[in-house]
Amino acid sequence: MTGEPEKKFAAGMIRATVWKNTAKNGNEFKSVSVTKSYQKDGEWKNSNSFGAQDLDKAIQVLQEAKAYLVGGVEEEQVV
């Protein structure tokens, strides 16, 4: 399976990325990943672990990704 980012949605440091994938058999499909960016010792890192304070933003970007995938109103793209 290979993938490339198709669209990104962000709320603060939380980001949902819609990936365009191709399976080994050639079928195409999309998936969504959610990450949180943070800085540690002056270096930017990403995590897929969220605290209670992150959940509203995670829900927001996932709802935007869902709307995009099911053909809803497209939100502003963040690159």
C-alpha positions in Angstrom: 0.0 0.0 0.0 1.3 3.5 -0.9 -0.2 6.8 0.1 0.1 10.5 -0.5 -1.6 13.3 1.4 -4.7 14.6 -0.4 -6.1 17.1 2.0 -5.3 18.5 5.5 -7.5 20.1 8.1 -6.1 21.8 11.2 -7.3 23.3 14.5 -4.5 24.7 16.5 -1.8 22.0 16.7 -4.2 19.2 15.8 -4.3 18.0 12.2 -6.3 15.5 10.2 -4.8 14.3 6.9 -6.8 12.5 4.3 -4.6 10.0 2.5 -5.1 8.7 -1.0 -3.9 5.1 -1.0 -3.5 2.3 -3.6 -3.7 -1.3 -2.4 -1.4 -4.0 -3.8 -4.3 -5.2 -6.0 -4.6 -1.7 -7.5 -7.8 -0.7 -5.7 -7.8 2.9 -4.5 -9.1 4.0 -1.1 -8.8 6.9 1.3 -7.9 6.9 5.0 -7.5 9.6 7.7 -4.8 10.1 10.2 -4.9 12.5 13.2 -1.8 14.0 14.8 -0.8 16.6 17.4 2.3 18.8 16.9 4.3 19.8 19.9 7.7 21.2 20.6 10.2 19.4 22.9 13.7 20.8 23.5 13.3 23.2 20.6 12.4 20.5 18.2 8.9 20.0 16.6 7.5 16.5 17.0 4.2 14.8 16.2 2.1 12.5 18.4 -1.1 10.5 17.9 -1.9 10.7 21.6 -4.3 13.3 22.8 -5.1 14.8 26.2 -8.6 15.9 27.3 -7.8 19.5 26.3 -7.1 18.3 22.7 -10.3 16.3 22.1 -12.6 19.1 20.9 -10.1 20.1 18.2 -9.5 16.5 17.3 -13.3 16.0 16.9 -13.5 19.2 14.8 -10.8 18.1 12.3 -12.3 14.6 12.1 -15.7 16.1 11.3 -14.2 18.2 8.6 -12.4 15.2 7.1 -15.6 13.2 7.2 -17.5 16.0 5.4 -14.8 16.1 2.8 -14.9 12.3 2.3 -18.7 12.0 2.0 -18.9 15.0 -0.3 -20.0 17.6 2.2 -19.0 21.2 2.2 -15.3 21.5 1.7 -13.5 23.3 4.5 -10.5 25.5 4.0 -7.4 23.5 3.2 -4.3 23.9 5.4 -1.0 22.9 3.9 
